[in-house]
Amino acid sequence: MNRTLKWILAANLIVLAILAFVYPHLMVGPGKLIPGHAKLESDCFACHASLTGAESQRCVSCHKPEEIGKLTTAGLPVQKPLTSTPFHQKLISSDCIACHSDHAGVKRFRPTGHFNHRLLEKATRDECQGCHKSPKDSLHEQITGNCSQCHGQDKWTPATFDHAKYFELDRDHNVKCATCHVRNDYSRYTCYGCHEHSQQKIRREHIEEGIRDFDNCVECHKNADEHDIRMPGREREGKGKRGKKHDDD
C-alpha cells in the first residue's frame, strides 16, 4: 500500500512539473502582465530562463538601454515620457529586475515605481532634480539641489537632517537659508551674514572672555541665548567673568 501511494505521488509530481514547463503562465504565473507586455502572456520564456527566473539580458534584447525613455520598442518617439530626463543611459549596469516587475500580481511584494538609485552613476545620483520635482514649500523653495544632505535614496521621508541638532532656528536666527549658507553650500555656514555679527565684534567679545578659538561658532552656541554656551572638551575660561558681569548688572 505504501509503495503504491509513493508511486501515485511521484506520478503526480512528474505531471505537475511537466505542466509547469508546458503551461507556466497557468501553473506558476504570479499575475497578469502589464498591458505593454500582454502579447507575451503565454510566452514566459521570452523573459524567463528555466529554473533561474527573469533575466535582464532578455529585457535588453527588446528594450535597448540607449533608447529607453526616448524611443518605443517599435522605434517610434515616446510621446509621453515618464520622466523629464532619460536616465537609463546613465545606469552602471542593466539590472532591469532590480526595479521592474511586469506581473501585476507581484505589486504586493515589490512596490510600484521602486527604483534602485545605486544603479546610477555617482554624478547622476547627485542630480535629483533631473527626475524629481522640487517641493514647493517655503523651505525647499530656498534650496537648489543638495537633496542628499537631508534625504536618503531609499525613501523620501523621513528626512535625515534635524537643524536643531546643530543650531536652533529661534528668535532672530529664523532667517532664510542663504543668510548663513552662501552659494547653496549646506556643508558650510557663516555667522557673519548678519549685521550684528561682524568679525571685529565677535573677535573682540571672545578675546575679552579669554577665548581665542572661536571659528566654529556652533561648537559652543546652539541657539540665540548667549548664556546657554557650551565648550566641549574643556572648561569655559570666561564663565566666571561673564557670570560676574551679569550679576553686577
Residue pairs with C-beta under 8 A, 6 or more apart in sequence:
16 27
19 26
19 27
20 27
20 28
21 50
24 44
24 45
24 48
25 41
25 42
25 44
29 44
29 103
29 105
30 103
30 105
30 106
31 103
31 104
31 105
31 106
32 38
32 41
32 103
32 104
32 105
33 40
33 41
33 102
33 103
33 104
34 102
34 103
34 104
37 47
37 102
40 46
40 47
46 58
47 54
47 55
47 58
47 59
47 102
48 54
48 55
48 58
49 55
49 58
53 97
54 96
54 97
55 97
56 94
56 95
56 96
56 97
57 94
59 94
59 96
59 97
59 100
60 94
60 96
62 73
63 73
63 96
65 88
65 89
65 91
65 94
66 89
67 75
68 86
68 88
68 89
69 78
69 81
69 82
69 83
69 86
69 87
69 88
69 89
70 77
70 78
70 81
70 86
71 77
71 78
72 78
83 131
84 130
84 131
85 130
85 131
87 120
87 124
87 130
87 131
90 120
90 121
90 124
91 119
91 120
91 121
92 119
92 120
92 121
93 119
95 116
95 119
98 116
98 119
99 114
99 115
99 116
99 119
101 107
101 109
101 110
117 125
117 153
117 154
118 125
118 153
124 130
125 148
125 153
126 145
126 148
127 145
128 145
128 147
128 148
129 144
129 145
129 147
132 147
134 140
134 141
134 143
134 144
139 177
142 176
142 177
142 178
143 177
143 184
143 186
144 184
145 184
146 184
146 185
146 186
149 161
149 186
149 187
150 159
150 160
150 161
151 159
151 160
152 160
163 169
166 218
166 222
167 173
167 218
167 221
167 222
167 223
168 222
168 223
168 224
169 175
170 223
170 224
171 224
172 194
172 196
172 224
173 223
173 224
175 194
177 186
178 184
178 193
179 193
179 194
180 189
180 190
180 191
180 193
181 188
181 189
182 188
182 190
182 193
189 218
191 197
191 202
191 217
192 198
192 199
192 202
202 214
203 214
206 212
206 214
208 238
209 237
209 238
209 241
209 242
210 237
210 238
210 241
211 231
211 237
211 238
214 220
219 231
219 232
220 229
220 230
220 231
220 232
221 228
221 229
222 228
222 230
227 242
227 246
229 236
